Each structure stands twice: as C-alpha cells, then as structure tokens.
Amino acid sequence: MTEWHTWDEVSVELGDVLGSAEERAQRVEQLRRGLVLRRLVEQRKRAGLRQVDVAERMGVSKARVSHIEHGAVATIELLARYLDAIGGRLEITAAFDGGIERVVLDWPAA
C-alpha cells in the first residue's frame, strides 16, 4: 500500500538531501562560474591558442594562465588581459535603480 506524506515531511527530507537554500544557491553559483570558465577555455581553443600562447601574449607563466582558467583571477585587470590575449574584451555592467552603467575596459590602455 502507498504511504502518503505531508508536504512538510517531504520538504524536510528534501532539505536534508539538497541542503539549505543558501547551500543550494552556492552550488548554483559554483556551477555558473564553472560554465563561464569552460566557455573561456573553449574560446581560447577555437582561436587556436594553447595556454603557452596566451601566457606569452600576457607576459605571464603558463601556470598563471591555467590558474585563471580554473577560476583564480586576482584582479579585473588580469581578466581583461586574458580576454585580450584570446581575442576578446571585458565589459562590465552595473545595474542601479536609476539605470544601467556599461563600462568597457580597453587593455592595454590606449
């Protein structure tokens, strides 16, 4: 015979499995960042560039490029340099109550 459960019982069990709302939000953010990083690596490869090629263009070590591609980006400037090296550019959008401000970083600075 089927045993029926209340929504509260199911909710508690799901909470135990899925974690708190904050934990779920953190996992979603980690997945999103991982997807962004994978897209950057795919773009580098589509451009026919190896990590060592990007490193030479940026003036950093191949290990540093690997760190960037794994999410260890210390500054916005470093990310802008990486994007420039693979043929892209960094655009930052800030949303305010009064509207949106879009900033494009040119690297190297003109």
trRosetta pair geometry for C-beta under 8 A, 3 or more apart (Angstrom, degrees):
i j d omega theta_ij theta_ji phi_ij phi_ji
5 9 4.2 -116 -177 84 107 131
5 10 5.3 126 109 -51 125 87
6 9 4.8 100 56 4 76 100
6 10 7.2 -146 96 0 42 86
7 10 5.7 -57 -147 42 35 110
7 11 5.8 40 153 -26 69 109
8 11 5.6 -53 -143 36 28 115
8 12 6.5 30 156 -20 62 103
9 12 5.9 -53 -151 32 29 110
9 13 6.6 26 152 -14 63 107
10 13 5.7 -58 -151 39 33 110
10 14 6.2 31 153 -17 68 107
11 14 5.8 -54 -144 39 29 110
11 15 6.2 35 154 -24 63 107
12 15 5.6 -53 -148 34 29 115
12 16 6.7 33 152 -21 62 102
13 16 5.7 -52 -154 31 33 113
13 17 6.6 23 152 -11 65 107
14 17 5.7 -62 -149 42 35 106
14 18 5.5 2 166 6 75 117
15 18 6.4 -63 -121 54 23 90
15 19 7.3 -74 -174 102 55 6
15 20 7.1 34 -161 -90 95 46
18 23 7.8 152 140 90 63 112
18 24 5.8 15 158 -80 103 116
19 23 3.3 -84 147 90 132 141
19 24 5.7 168 79 -48 100 74
19 27 7.6 119 53 -17 144 129
20 23 4.7 99 51 6 75 101
20 24 7.0 -138 96 -3 40 86
21 24 5.7 -54 -148 38 31 111
21 25 6.3 34 152 -21 65 106
22 25 5.7 -53 -147 36 31 112
22 26 6.4 33 153 -21 64 104
23 26 5.6 -52 -149 34 32 113
23 27 6.6 32 152 -18 64 103
24 27 5.7 -54 -150 35 33 111
24 28 6.4 35 152 -19 66 104
25 28 5.7 -52 -148 36 33 112
25 29 6.4 34 153 -19 65 105
26 29 5.7 -54 -148 37 32 112
26 30 6.4 34 152 -20 65 104
27 30 5.6 -52 -148 35 33 113
27 31 6.4 34 153 -18 65 104
28 31 5.7 -55 -151 36 32 112
28 32 6.3 34 151 -21 65 106
29 32 5.6 -51 -146 35 32 114
29 33 6.4 32 156 -17 65 105
30 33 5.9 -54 -148 38 30 110
30 34 6.3 33 153 -21 63 107
31 34 5.5 -55 -149 36 31 115
31 35 6.5 33 153 -21 65 103
32 35 5.8 -54 -153 33 31 111
32 36 6.6 31 151 -18 64 103
33 36 5.6 -52 -150 34 35 112
33 37 6.3 34 153 -18 67 105
33 71 6.2 59 153 -115 121 122
34 37 5.7 -55 -147 37 32 110
34 38 6.3 33 154 -19 65 105
34 71 7.8 -40 -87 -62 57 127
35 38 5.7 -53 -147 36 32 112
35 39 6.4 34 153 -21 64 104
36 39 5.7 -55 -153 33 31 112
36 40 6.7 33 150 -20 64 102
37 40 5.6 -51 -153 31 36 113
37 41 6.6 33 151 -16 66 103
37 69 6.1 116 -173 -174 101 52
37 70 6.9 75 -171 -116 149 18
37 71 5.7 -59 -78 -63 146 80
38 41 5.7 -54 -149 37 35 110
38 42 6.2 37 152 -20 67 105
39 42 5.5 -51 -145 37 33 114
39 43 6.3 37 153 -22 65 104
40 43 5.6 -53 -149 34 31 112
40 44 6.5 35 151 -21 64 102
40 69 6.5 -154 97 -121 116 78
40 82 7.5 22 -173 138 133 123
40 83 7.8 -83 -133 -93 110 77
40 86 7.3 123 -171 52 79 165
41 44 5.6 -50 -151 32 34 114
41 45 6.5 30 152 -15 65 106
41 69 5.3 82 -78 -154 102 121
42 45 5.7 -58 -149 39 32 109
42 46 6.2 36 152 -22 67 105
43 46 5.6 -50 -145 35 32 113
43 47 6.5 31 154 -17 63 105
43 86 5.7 88 117 148 102 133
43 87 7.6 -142 160 60 106 101
43 88 6.8 21 151 -41 149 130
44 47 5.8 -62 -156 38 30 110
44 49 5.0 -87 -176 72 79 107
44 51 7.7 45 155 -79 150 56
44 54 6.2 -33 -140 -59 126 137
44 69 7.8 -58 3 -98 152 127
44 86 4.6 -76 -96 -122 74 132
45 48 7.5 49 179 -73 37 21
45 49 7.2 -109 -86 55 25 64
47 86 5.4 169 20 -167 157 76
47 87 5.3 176 -111 5 140 132
49 53 4.3 -134 -156 83 84 133
49 54 5.5 88 154 -51 130 88
49 85 7.6 144 -173 142 163 88
49 86 6.0 -138 44 -117 152 79
50 53 4.8 104 51 0 70 101
50 54 7.4 -138 95 -1 40 85
51 54 5.7 -56 -151 38 36 110
51 55 6.1 41 150 -24 68 106
51 62 5.0 86 124 -156 107 90
51 65 4.5 161 -164 101 91 134
51 66 5.9 27 -152 -60 151 78
51 69 7.4 -88 -107 -7 112 144
52 55 5.4 -49 -145 34 33 117
52 56 6.5 37 154 -21 64 101
52 62 4.8 -22 -90 -94 67 121
52 65 7.9 -151 -67 35 25 150
53 56 5.9 -53 -153 32 30 110
53 57 6.6 27 151 -15 63 107
54 57 5.7 -57 -151 39 34 111
54 58 6.1 21 155 -10 68 112
54 65 4.9 120 91 -128 116 142
54 82 6.9 33 178 -145 124 71
54 85 4.6 97 -150 134 77 133
54 86 6.1 -6 -108 -64 116 88
55 58 5.9 -66 -144 45 27 103
55 59 8.0 -142 167 34 55 7
55 60 5.4 -104 -148 80 76 69
55 61 5.8 -33 -154 149 132 16
55 62 4.5 -83 -36 -78 158 52
55 64 6.7 121 -120 56 100 95
55 65 4.8 -102 -67 -24 88 128
56 59 7.6 31 -175 -70 28 38
57 84 7.8 -159 144 108 119 84
57 85 3.9 139 98 -135 129 101
58 64 7.6 -135 100 98 138 124
58 65 7.0 152 30 -79 143 100
58 81 5.1 95 -133 148 100 113
58 82 6.5 4 -89 -86 141 53
58 85 4.9 -46 -54 -64 91 147
60 64 4.0 -81 154 70 124 148
60 65 6.6 145 91 -45 113 78
61 64 4.7 108 58 -3 77 98
61 65 7.4 -137 101 -1 49 82
62 65 5.6 -51 -156 34 40 113
62 66 6.5 44 146 -20 67 103
63 66 5.5 -52 -152 35 35 116
63 67 6.5 40 149 -22 66 101
64 67 5.5 -49 -151 33 35 114
64 68 6.5 39 150 -21 65 101
65 68 5.6 -50 -151 32 34 114
65 69 6.4 28 153 -14 65 108
65 82 7.2 145 -128 -122 77 105
66 69 5.8 -60 -148 42 31 108
66 70 6.3 17 155 -8 65 112
67 70 5.9 -69 -148 46 30 103
67 72 4.0 -58 173 65 94 124
68 71 7.9 125 -180 -1 27 9
68 72 6.5 -86 -77 70 31 69
68 73 5.4 64 -135 -84 75 85
68 78 6.8 -147 -103 146 119 110
68 79 7.3 164 -153 -98 114 62
68 82 5.2 -175 166 -93 156 151
73 78 5.7 -178 -161 91 81 116
73 79 4.9 43 -166 -67 141 100
73 82 7.6 -89 -115 2 115 146
74 78 5.7 66 53 9 80 152
75 78 4.6 104 60 1 83 99
75 79 7.2 -147 99 0 50 84
76 79 5.6 -56 -153 39 37 112
76 80 6.2 42 148 -23 69 105
76 90 7.0 153 -179 152 88 160
76 92 7.5 -6 -150 -65 136 137
76 105 7.1 166 147 -54 109 165
77 80 5.5 -53 -148 35 32 114
77 81 6.4 33 152 -20 64 104
77 105 7.8 -142 -105 178 53 148
77 107 7.1 140 -156 -104 68 137
78 81 5.7 -52 -150 34 32 112
78 82 6.5 35 151 -20 64 103
79 82 5.6 -50 -149 34 34 114
79 83 6.4 32 154 -17 66 105
79 90 5.9 92 115 -91 97 141
80 83 5.8 -55 -147 38 30 110
80 84 6.3 33 153 -21 64 107
80 89 7.4 13 -150 -159 81 57
80 90 4.3 -87 -100 10 78 135
80 105 4.6 -74 -114 108 141 134
80 107 4.2 124 138 -17 112 145
81 84 5.6 -53 -147 36 31 114
81 85 6.4 34 153 -23 64 106
81 107 5.4 -108 -79 146 58 148
82 85 5.7 -57 -153 33 30 113
82 86 6.7 6 157 -1 65 107
83 86 6.2 -68 -148 46 31 95
83 88 4.0 -78 -175 85 92 102
83 89 5.8 136 127 -104 124 11
83 90 5.2 145 36 -50 155 81
83 107 7.9 99 65 47 92 126
84 87 7.8 65 -174 -57 28 11
84 88 7.0 -96 -68 70 27 54
84 89 6.5 49 -83 -97 72 62
84 107 4.8 -119 -39 84 147 101
84 108 7.7 123 174 -27 171 53
89 104 6.3 25 141 -166 127 99
89 105 7.0 -177 180 70 88 67
89 106 7.3 -17 -145 -103 124 50
89 107 7.7 164 -134 28 79 86
90 104 7.4 147 90 -155 54 54
90 105 4.7 -5 75 45 105 114
90 107 7.5 37 20 0 109 120
91 102 6.5 -6 -178 -171 106 96
91 103 7.1 159 -160 83 57 48
91 104 5.0 -24 -106 -101 82 74
91 105 7.6 -163 -87 13 33 74
92 102 7.4 158 85 -156 49 49
92 103 4.6 -12 62 62 97 100
92 104 7.9 -177 22 -80 68 28
92 105 7.0 52 -6 -24 105 104
93 100 5.9 -6 -172 -175 101 112
93 101 7.3 156 -157 81 51 48
93 102 5.1 -16 -104 -104 80 75
93 103 7.7 -176 -79 23 34 68
94 100 7.0 157 81 -159 46 60
94 101 4.7 -11 60 60 98 99
94 102 7.9 -169 24 -76 66 31
94 103 7.3 29 -3 -2 102 108
95 99 8.0 -122 -149 133 57 29
95 100 5.2 -25 -106 -105 66 84
96 99 6.1 6 64 57 93 47
96 100 7.2 173 25 -88 71 32
96 101 6.8 38 -2 -8 113 102
106 109 6.1 99 93 -118 92 43
106 110 5.7 -7 119 -21 145 96
